[in-house]
């Protein structure tokens, strides 16, 4: 594995992102593509421009074009990612409904499958492996999209996931995955320079959908089961924070009898914000949890089956405990001020 190519790709994507994000911000302001406070879910002091995701995508693409060969798998990933950026851009302009958005995601996943990027498990029939591929990819794409509710959150958690997937790629000596993760990591670091609280630019759906697709696909085609079959779940741990938030939000919305696609302040990050923590601390805690879960996932690859099963069971138990505690936090009005950047009063969880 060429360290020079990895380092060059990372540095190029970082520099391109640092240069491109301010330009994307100016373009979003010029075209009035901004996230406006609405008094319900969005409480930032002033409108914040989107298009951060477009800068991340371009930095990723250009750095790869300058350093790496575009063989079939790479082309499939780039094409599917491009489709996600285009769907996200349309959504950022506010003209896309949830179902057409889902159709766009399905088309992007179809492109991946046609390019040979899919789940491959010898014990499974083809149709089931393809069904699992669609389920996994749609889940991860939307999980990263869902977690983008706070300054620095989605970008930082995605960067941590990049790190652990890069570690797996290096262990497996998979140059393609490693280079693409280096490009994605560099572009995310450049973006985060402008997205930390108080954010000057947001990813927008163009960024969160693109990042979700890349992370989901690169996690899906990694190799994890050399020591035990339980390590097949390692990608779930590496992407554990967005997956947890997605399941938690779906659970809360079902309890409240709300549509799954309806925006509401049910996310774990907003609940932590409402409870006591300022935005930077919520982001830092999310990074730490993501790092710990990734370490567990990668550690499972080298553990015996019994220990790996114990790690899975223990992590699930802790996730259930966390969900029960988070559910008790009162998110009634004016709790929605927890979104993005305001400073609502701290509350304590309601006891049952």
C-alpha positions in Angstrom: 0.0 0.0 0.0 1.5 3.3 -1.1 1.8 5.7 1.8 2.7 8.5 -0.6 -0.6 8.1 -2.6 -2.6 8.0 0.7 -0.9 11.1 2.1 -1.1 13.0 -1.2 -4.8 12.2 -1.6 -5.5 13.3 2.0 -3.6 16.6 1.7 -5.1 17.5 -1.6 -8.7 16.9 -0.4 -8.0 18.9 2.7 -6.6 21.8 0.8 -9.3 21.7 -1.8 -11.9 21.7 0.9 -10.4 24.5 2.9 -10.4 26.5 -0.4 -13.7 25.4 -1.7 -16.0 25.7 1.4 -15.8 29.5 1.6 -16.5 29.7 -2.1 -19.5 27.3 -1.6 -20.7 29.6 1.2 -20.6 32.7 -1.0 -22.5 30.8 -3.7 -25.2 29.7 -1.3 -25.6 33.2 -0.1 -25.7 34.6 -3.6 -28.5 32.1 -4.6 -30.2 32.5 -1.2 -29.9 28.7 -0.4 -29.8 29.1 3.4 -31.2 27.4 6.4 -33.5 30.0 8.1 -34.7 30.1 11.7 -38.3 28.9 11.8 -39.1 29.1 15.5 -40.0 25.5 15.6 -36.9 23.4 14.9 -34.3 25.9 13.8 -33.2 28.5 16.3 -29.8 29.8 15.0 -29.3 33.5 15.3 -29.4 34.1 11.5 -29.7 32.2 8.3 -26.8 29.8 7.6 -25.9 28.9 4.0 -25.9 25.3 2.7 -23.6 23.9 -0.1 -21.0 22.7 2.4 -21.6 19.2 1.0 -21.0 20.4 -2.5 -17.5 21.5 -1.5 -16.9 18.2 0.3 -17.9 16.3 -2.8 -15.8 18.4 -5.2 -12.7 18.1 -2.9 -13.2 14.4 -2.7 -13.7 13.9 -6.5 -10.8 16.2 -7.6 -8.3 14.7 -5.2 -9.2 11.2 -6.4 -9.0 12.2 -10.0 -5.5 13.5 -9.5 -4.1 10.6 -7.5 -6.0 7.3 -8.2 -7.1 5.1 -11.0 -10.9 5.2 -11.8 -11.6 1.4 -12.2 -15.1 0.0 -12.3 -15.7 0.0 -8.5 -14.4 3.5 -8.1 -16.5 4.8 -11.0 -19.6 3.1 -9.6 -19.0 4.8 -6.2 -18.4 8.2 -7.8 -21.5 7.9 -10.0 -23.7 6.8 -7.2 -22.2 9.6 -5.0 -22.9 12.1 -7.7 -26.5 11.1 -8.0 -26.8 11.6 -4.2 -25.3 15.1 -4.5 -27.7 16.0 -7.2 -30.7 14.7 -5.3 -29.5 16.5 -2.2 -29.0 19.8 -4.1 -32.6 19.6 -5.4 -33.7 19.0 -1.8 -31.6 21.9 -0.5 -33.5 24.2 -2.9 -36.7 23.0 -1.1 -38.5 21.4 -4.0 -38.1 17.7 -3.3 -40.6 15.6 -1.4 -39.6 12.5 0.7 -40.8 9.8 -1.7 -38.9 11.2 -4.8 -35.9 11.6 -2.5 -36.1 7.9 -1.6 -36.4 6.9 -5.3 -33.2 8.8 -6.0 -31.5 6.9 -3.2 -32.7 3.6 -4.6 -31.4 4.5 -8.1 -28.0 5.3 -6.6 -27.9 2.0 -4.7 -28.9 0.2 -8.0 -25.8 1.8 -9.6 -23.6 0.5 -6.8 -25.0 -3.0 -7.2 -24.5 -2.9 -11.0 -20.9 -1.9 -10.3 -20.3 -5.0 -8.1 -20.5 -3.0 -4.9 -22.9 -5.1 -2.7 -23.0 -7.4 0.3 -21.5 -10.8 -0.6 -22.0 -13.6 2.0 -21.5 -17.1 0.7 -24.3 -18.6 2.8 -26.9 -16.2 1.4 -28.8 -16.5 -1.9 -28.2 -13.7 -4.3 -31.7 -12.2 -3.9 -31.3 -11.9 -0.1 -27.8 -10.4 -0.4 -29.1 -7.8 -2.7 -32.1 -7.1 -0.4 -29.7 -6.7 2.5 -27.5 -4.4 0.4 -30.5 -2.1 -0.4 -31.6 -2.2 3.3 -28.2 -1.3 4.6 -27.4 1.4 2.1 -30.8 3.2 2.4 -30.5 2.9 6.2 -27.0 4.4 6.4 -27.7 7.2 3.8 -30.6 8.3 5.8 -28.9 7.8 9.2 -26.2 10.3 8.3 -28.8 12.7 6.9 -30.9 12.4 10.1 -28.0 13.1 12.4 -27.2 16.4 10.7 -29.1 18.5 13.3 -26.3 20.3 15.1 -23.1 22.3 14.3 -20.2 19.9 13.7 -22.2 16.8 14.5 -22.6 14.9 11.2 -19.3 15.9 9.8 -17.3 15.0 13.0 -19.1 11.6 13.5 -18.5 10.8 9.8 -14.8 11.7 10.2 -14.5 9.3 13.1 -16.2 6.6 11.0 -13.7 7.3 8.2 -10.8 6.7 10.6 -12.0 3.3 11.7 -12.9 2.2 8.2 -9.5 3.3 7.1 -7.9 1.2 9.9 -9.8 -1.8 8.6 -8.8 -1.1 5.0 -5.1 -0.8 6.0 -5.4 -4.1 8.0 -6.8 -5.8 4.8 -4.4 -4.0 2.5 -7.3 -2.7 0.4 -5.8 0.3 -1.4 -9.0 1.4 -3.1 -11.0 1.7 0.1 -8.1 3.3 1.9 -7.6 6.0 -0.7 -11.2 6.9 -1.0 -11.5 7.2 2.8 -8.4 9.4 2.9 -10.0 11.6 0.3 -13.3 11.7 2.3 -11.5 12.4 5.6 -9.5 15.3 4.2 -12.6 16.9 2.7 -14.5 16.5 6.0 -11.7 18.1 8.0 -11.7 21.1 5.7 -15.4 21.4 6.0 -15.4 21.1 9.8 -13.1 24.1 10.0 -16.2 26.2 9.0 -18.9 24.0 10.6 -17.9 23.9 14.2 -20.1 26.0 16.5 -21.1 28.6 15.6 -21.4 27.1 12.1 -20.8 29.4 9.1 -22.0 26.8 6.6 -24.0 23.5 6.7 -23.6 20.3 4.8 -27.1 20.4 3.4 -28.7 17.3 2.1 -26.3 17.3 -0.8 -23.5 16.6 1.7 -25.2 14.3 4.2 -26.6 12.0 1.5 -23.3 11.9 -0.3 -21.3 11.1 2.9 -23.9 8.5 4.0 -23.6 6.7 0.7 -19.8 6.7 0.7 -19.6 5.5 4.3 -22.3 2.9 3.8 -20.7 1.5 0.6 -17.1 1.5 1.8 -18.1 -0.1 5.1 -20.2 -2.7 3.3 -17.4 -4.0 1.1 -14.7 -4.2 3.8 -13.5 -7.6 5.1 -14.2 -8.3 8.8 -14.7 -12.1 9.4 -11.2 -13.6 9.2 -11.4 -14.6 12.9 -15.1 -14.9 13.7 -18.4 -14.5 11.8 -19.8 -12.1 14.5 -17.4 -9.4 13.2 -19.7 -9.1 10.2 -21.5 -6.6 12.5 -18.4 -4.4 12.8 -19.7 -1.8 10.3 -22.8 -1.4 12.5 -20.6 -0.4 15.4 -18.4 1.9 13.3 -21.6 3.8 12.2 -23.2 3.2 15.6 -24.0 6.8 16.5 -26.1 7.7 13.4 -27.7 4.2 13.4 -28.6 4.6 17.1 -30.1 8.1 16.4 -32.2 6.8 13.5 -33.6 4.0 15.5 -34.2 6.2 18.5 -36.0 8.9 16.5 -38.2 6.3 14.7 -39.1 4.8 18.1 -40.0 8.2 19.6 -42.0 9.3 16.6 -43.9 6.0 16.6 -44.8 6.5 20.3 -46.0 10.0 19.5 -47.8 8.7 16.4 -45.9 11.1 14.1 -44.9 10.3 10.5 -41.3 9.0 10.2 -40.4 11.8 7.7 -41.7 14.6 9.9 -39.0 16.8 11.4 -39.1 16.9 15.2 -36.7 17.6 18.1 -36.4 13.9 19.1 -32.7 13.4 18.2 -30.3 12.3 21.0 -28.1 15.4 20.4 -31.0 17.8 20.8 -32.1 16.0 24.0 -28.6 16.3 25.4 -28.6 20.0 24.4 -32.0 20.5 26.1 -30.8 18.6 29.2 -27.6 20.5 30.1 -24.8 20.4 27.5 -23.8 23.2 25.2 -23.4 22.4 21.5 -19.6 21.9 21.5 -19.9 19.4 24.4 -22.7 17.5 22.7 -20.5 17.2 19.5 -17.4 16.2 21.5 -19.4 13.6 23.4 -20.8 12.2 20.2 -17.3 12.0 18.7 -16.1 10.1 21.8 -19.0 7.6 21.7 -18.4 7.1 18.0 -14.7 6.5 18.6 -15.4 4.0 21.3 -18.0 2.1 19.3 -15.6 2.0 16.3 -12.9 0.6 18.6 -15.3 -2.1 19.8 -16.2 -2.9 16.2 -12.6 -3.2 15.0 -11.7 -5.1 18.2 -14.4 -7.7 17.4 -12.5 -8.6 14.3 -9.7 -10.1 16.4 -11.8 -11.6 19.2 -12.9 -15.1 19.7 -16.6 -15.7 18.9 -17.7 -15.8 22.6 -16.0 -12.5 23.4 -17.4 -10.9 20.2 -20.9 -12.0 21.1 -20.4 -10.5 24.6 -19.3 -7.2 23.1 -22.4 -7.1 20.9 -24.7 -8.0 23.8 -23.1 -5.5 26.1 -23.2 -2.7 23.6 -26.9 -3.3 22.8 -27.7 -3.3 26.5 -25.9 0.1 27.0 -27.8 1.4 23.9 -31.1 0.5 25.4 -30.2 2.1 28.8 -29.2 5.3 27.0 -32.4 5.3 24.9 -34.5 4.9 28.1 -32.7 7.8 29.8 -32.8 10.1 26.7 -36.6 9.4 26.3 -37.2 10.9 29.8 -35.8 14.3 28.8 -38.7 16.7 28.4 -38.7 18.1 24.8 -41.9 20.1 25.2 -41.9 23.8 24.3 -39.7 25.7 24.6 -37.4 22.6 24.4 -37.1 22.9 20.6 -34.7 25.8 21.2 -32.1 23.0 21.7 -31.8 22.9 17.9 -28.6 24.2 16.2 -27.4 27.1 18.4 -29.7 28.7 21.0 -29.3 28.2 24.8 -32.5 26.8 26.4 -32.7 26.3 30.1 -31.4 23.0 31.4 -33.9 20.4 32.5 -33.6 17.0 34.2 -35.0 13.8 32.8 -38.6 12.9 33.8 -38.8 10.0 36.1 -41.3 7.3 35.2 
